[in-house]
Amino acid sequence: MSFARVRALLVVGVLAVIAVVFVAVTLVRDTQAGKQAASDCNEGDKLADTRLRLPKDIKINVYNGTDSVGLANTVKTDFQNRQFKVLKAGDEPNRKGIDDAVAVLRYGPRGVGSYHVLKAYFLNEAEPEFQLDREDDVVDVVIGGEFKQLATITEVHQALAQGSGGPQLPPQTCVDPDLT
């Protein structure tokens, strides 16, 4: 192989490496990433946080919707052992329709991603109760009469994998482009 040919291959190789680095830096520093989601918003839509959070970043309230004494505190401890931030625990004042449910998860636009994670802890059997006007990112977990126990970590991962491909946007919401 001649010196000129080696030199040409070396130059082509260096240019290829520079091109790869340039593309990588451009993609990482792209300030427009996710901004197209805002164009999917209709007038009056609320911005939703669809990020899947780790348990340590999810805030919940745990309420007992059954006649079992102390159930909210037991479930609160189970969630705390899984590193969730439990803000409140106690009895649910309105227990109608909860006896035949595993759980009801109440959340607003800021809790869409957290709801998606939490429902996996109930093997995707918790009933959603979306509250459009709710401003916080806290999810209320109301334990129902069909509740037995929280899912294991393996079951949670399986439920997340089966969970319809990620958080689904509730009606009258759109993805917050600043949170993607």
The 8 nearest C-alpha neighbors of each residue, nearest first, counted from 0:
[[1, 4, 2, 5, 3, 6, 8, 7],
 [0, 2, 4, 3, 5, 6, 7, 8],
 [1, 3, 5, 4, 6, 0, 7, 8],
 [4, 2, 6, 1, 5, 7, 0, 8],
 [3, 5, 7, 1, 6, 2, 8, 0],
 [6, 4, 8, 2, 7, 3, 9, 1],
 [5, 7, 9, 3, 4, 8, 2, 10],
 [8, 6, 4, 10, 9, 5, 3, 11],
 [9, 7, 11, 5, 10, 6, 12, 4],
 [8, 10, 6, 12, 7, 11, 5, 13],
 [9, 11, 7, 13, 12, 8, 14, 6],
 [10, 12, 8, 14, 9, 13, 15, 7],
 [13, 11, 9, 15, 10, 14, 8, 16],
 [12, 14, 16, 10, 15, 11, 9, 17],
 [15, 13, 17, 11, 12, 16, 18, 10],
 [16, 14, 12, 18, 13, 17, 11, 19],
 [17, 15, 19, 13, 18, 14, 20, 12],
 [16, 18, 14, 20, 15, 19, 21, 13],
 [17, 19, 21, 15, 16, 20, 14, 22],
 [20, 18, 16, 22, 21, 17, 23, 15],
 [19, 21, 23, 17, 18, 22, 24, 16],
 [22, 20, 18, 24, 19, 23, 17, 25],
 [21, 23, 25, 19, 20, 24, 26, 18],
 [22, 24, 20, 26, 25, 21, 19, 27],
 [25, 23, 27, 21, 26, 22, 28, 20],
 [24, 26, 22, 28, 23, 27, 29, 21],
 [25, 27, 29, 23, 24, 28, 22, 32],
 [28, 26, 24, 25, 29, 23, 30, 22],
 [27, 29, 25, 26, 30, 24, 23, 32],
 [28, 30, 26, 31, 27, 32, 25, 24],
 [31, 29, 32, 28, 34, 33, 27, 26],
 [30, 32, 34, 29, 33, 35, 28, 176],
 [33, 31, 34, 30, 29, 35, 179, 176],
 [32, 34, 176, 35, 179, 36, 31, 177],
 [35, 33, 176, 36, 31, 32, 37, 177],
 [34, 36, 37, 33, 38, 176, 39, 32],
 [37, 35, 34, 38, 39, 176, 33, 174],
 [38, 36, 39, 35, 40, 176, 34, 175],
 [37, 39, 36, 40, 35, 34, 41, 173],
 [40, 38, 37, 36, 41, 173, 35, 174],
 [41, 39, 173, 38, 37, 44, 42, 172],
 [40, 42, 44, 43, 39, 171, 173, 38],
 [41, 43, 44, 40, 45, 171, 39, 172],
 [42, 44, 41, 45, 171, 40, 172, 46],
 [45, 43, 172, 171, 41, 42, 40, 173],
 [44, 46, 172, 47, 173, 171, 43, 108],
 [45, 47, 175, 173, 174, 172, 108, 44],
 [48, 46, 108, 174, 109, 175, 173, 172],
 [47, 49, 109, 50, 111, 175, 112, 108],
 [50, 48, 112, 111, 166, 47, 51, 174],
 [51, 49, 112, 48, 52, 179, 178, 113],
 [52, 50, 112, 113, 49, 116, 53, 115],
 [53, 51, 56, 50, 113, 54, 57, 112],
 [52, 54, 56, 55, 57, 51, 116, 83],
 [53, 55, 83, 57, 56, 82, 52, 81],
 [56, 54, 83, 82, 53, 57, 84, 52],
 [55, 57, 54, 53, 52, 58, 83, 84],
 [58, 56, 54, 55, 83, 84, 113, 52],
 [59, 57, 84, 137, 85, 83, 138, 56],
 [60, 58, 138, 85, 137, 139, 86, 84],
 [59, 61, 87, 139, 86, 85, 88, 140],
 [62, 60, 88, 140, 71, 141, 139, 75],
 [61, 63, 141, 89, 91, 90, 71, 88],
 [64, 62, 90, 71, 142, 91, 65, 141],
 [63, 65, 94, 91, 142, 143, 141, 97],
 [64, 66, 67, 63, 144, 143, 98, 94],
 [65, 67, 68, 64, 63, 144, 70, 90],
 [68, 66, 65, 70, 69, 63, 64, 144],
 [67, 69, 70, 66, 65, 71, 63, 90],
 [68, 70, 72, 71, 67, 73, 63, 89],
 [69, 71, 73, 72, 68, 67, 63, 74],
 [72, 70, 63, 74, 62, 73, 89, 69],
 [71, 73, 75, 70, 74, 69, 76, 88],
 [72, 74, 70, 76, 75, 71, 77, 69],
 [73, 75, 77, 71, 76, 72, 70, 78],
 [76, 74, 72, 78, 73, 77, 71, 79],
 [75, 77, 79, 73, 74, 78, 80, 72],
 [78, 76, 74, 80, 75, 79, 73, 81],
 [77, 79, 81, 75, 80, 76, 83, 74],
 [80, 78, 82, 76, 83, 81, 77, 75],
 [81, 79, 77, 82, 78, 76, 83, 75],
 [80, 82, 78, 79, 83, 77, 54, 55],
 [83, 81, 79, 55, 80, 54, 78, 84],
 [84, 82, 54, 55, 79, 78, 57, 81],
 [83, 85, 58, 57, 59, 86, 55, 82],
 [86, 84, 59, 60, 87, 58, 83, 79],
 [85, 87, 60, 59, 84, 58, 88, 61],
 [88, 86, 60, 85, 61, 89, 59, 62],
 [89, 87, 61, 62, 71, 60, 72, 75],
 [90, 88, 62, 71, 63, 91, 61, 87],
 [89, 91, 63, 62, 92, 64, 71, 88],
 [90, 92, 62, 64, 63, 93, 94, 89],
 [91, 93, 90, 94, 64, 62, 63, 89],
 [94, 92, 91, 95, 64, 97, 90, 96],
 [95, 93, 64, 97, 91, 92, 96, 65],
 [94, 96, 97, 93, 98, 64, 92, 65],
 [97, 95, 98, 94, 99, 100, 143, 93],
 [96, 98, 143, 100, 99, 95, 94, 64],
 [99, 97, 144, 143, 100, 96, 65, 145],
 [98, 100, 97, 144, 145, 96, 143, 101],
 [101, 99, 143, 97, 145, 102, 98, 144],
 [100, 102, 146, 145, 143, 125, 144, 142],
 [103, 101, 142, 143, 125, 100, 141, 126],
 [102, 104, 126, 141, 125, 127, 140, 105],
 [103, 105, 140, 127, 139, 128, 126, 141],
 [106, 104, 128, 139, 138, 129, 127, 103],
 [107, 105, 138, 129, 110, 130, 104, 139],
 [106, 108, 133, 130, 110, 109, 131, 129],
 [107, 109, 47, 110, 111, 48, 131, 46],
 [110, 108, 136, 48, 47, 107, 111, 135],
 [109, 111, 136, 113, 107, 108, 106, 112],
 [112, 110, 114, 49, 113, 108, 48, 109],
 [113, 111, 49, 51, 50, 115, 114, 110],
 [112, 114, 110, 116, 115, 111, 57, 117],
 [115, 113, 117, 111, 112, 116, 110, 118],
 [114, 116, 112, 113, 118, 166, 117, 111],
 [115, 117, 113, 114, 119, 118, 112, 51],
 [118, 116, 114, 119, 120, 115, 113, 121],
 [117, 119, 123, 121, 120, 115, 116, 125],
 [118, 120, 122, 123, 155, 158, 121, 117],
 [121, 119, 150, 118, 117, 149, 155, 122],
 [120, 122, 119, 118, 123, 124, 125, 149],
 [123, 121, 119, 124, 158, 120, 118, 150],
 [122, 124, 118, 119, 121, 125, 158, 162],
 [125, 123, 122, 121, 126, 101, 118, 102],
 [126, 124, 102, 103, 101, 123, 118, 121],
 [125, 127, 103, 104, 102, 124, 128, 100],
 [128, 126, 104, 103, 129, 105, 125, 106],
 [127, 129, 105, 104, 130, 106, 126, 103],
 [128, 130, 106, 105, 107, 127, 131, 169],
 [131, 129, 107, 133, 132, 106, 128, 105],
 [130, 132, 107, 133, 129, 108, 45, 171],
 [133, 131, 130, 134, 107, 108, 45, 129],
 [132, 134, 107, 130, 131, 135, 108, 106],
 [135, 133, 132, 107, 109, 136, 108, 131],
 [136, 134, 137, 133, 109, 107, 110, 108],
 [135, 137, 110, 109, 138, 107, 134, 58],
 [138, 136, 58, 59, 135, 110, 139, 106],
 [139, 137, 59, 106, 105, 140, 110, 60],
 [138, 140, 60, 105, 104, 59, 61, 141],
 [141, 139, 61, 104, 60, 62, 103, 142],
 [142, 140, 62, 103, 102, 64, 63, 61],
 [141, 143, 102, 63, 64, 62, 140, 101],
 [144, 142, 102, 101, 97, 100, 64, 98],
 [143, 145, 98, 146, 65, 99, 100, 101],
 [144, 146, 101, 100, 143, 99, 147, 98],
 [147, 145, 101, 144, 143, 148, 142, 102],
 [148, 146, 145, 149, 101, 144, 143, 121],
 [149, 147, 146, 150, 121, 74, 120, 77],
 [150, 148, 120, 121, 151, 147, 77, 74],
 [149, 151, 120, 154, 155, 121, 148, 152],
 [150, 152, 154, 153, 155, 149, 120, 156],
 [151, 153, 155, 154, 156, 150, 120, 157],
 [154, 152, 156, 155, 151, 157, 150, 158],
 [153, 155, 157, 151, 152, 156, 150, 158],
 [156, 154, 152, 158, 119, 153, 157, 120],
 [157, 155, 159, 153, 158, 154, 160, 152],
 [158, 156, 154, 160, 155, 159, 161, 153],
 [157, 159, 155, 161, 119, 160, 156, 122],
 [160, 158, 162, 156, 161, 157, 119, 155],
 [159, 161, 157, 158, 162, 156, 164, 163],
 [160, 162, 158, 159, 163, 157, 164, 123],
 [163, 161, 159, 160, 164, 158, 165, 123],
 [164, 162, 161, 165, 166, 160, 167, 159],
 [165, 163, 162, 166, 161, 160, 159, 167],
 [166, 164, 163, 162, 167, 115, 159, 112],
 [165, 167, 115, 112, 49, 168, 111, 164],
 [168, 166, 169, 165, 111, 163, 49, 115],
 [167, 169, 172, 166, 170, 173, 111, 47],
 [168, 170, 172, 167, 171, 129, 108, 111],
 [171, 169, 172, 168, 173, 44, 131, 129],
 [170, 172, 44, 45, 169, 173, 43, 131],
 [173, 171, 45, 44, 170, 46, 169, 47],
 [172, 174, 46, 40, 47, 44, 45, 175],
 [175, 173, 47, 46, 176, 36, 48, 49],
 [174, 176, 46, 47, 177, 178, 48, 173],
 [177, 175, 34, 33, 178, 179, 36, 37],
 [176, 178, 175, 179, 34, 33, 174, 37],
 [179, 177, 176, 175, 48, 50, 49, 174],
 [178, 176, 33, 177, 175, 50, 174, 49]]
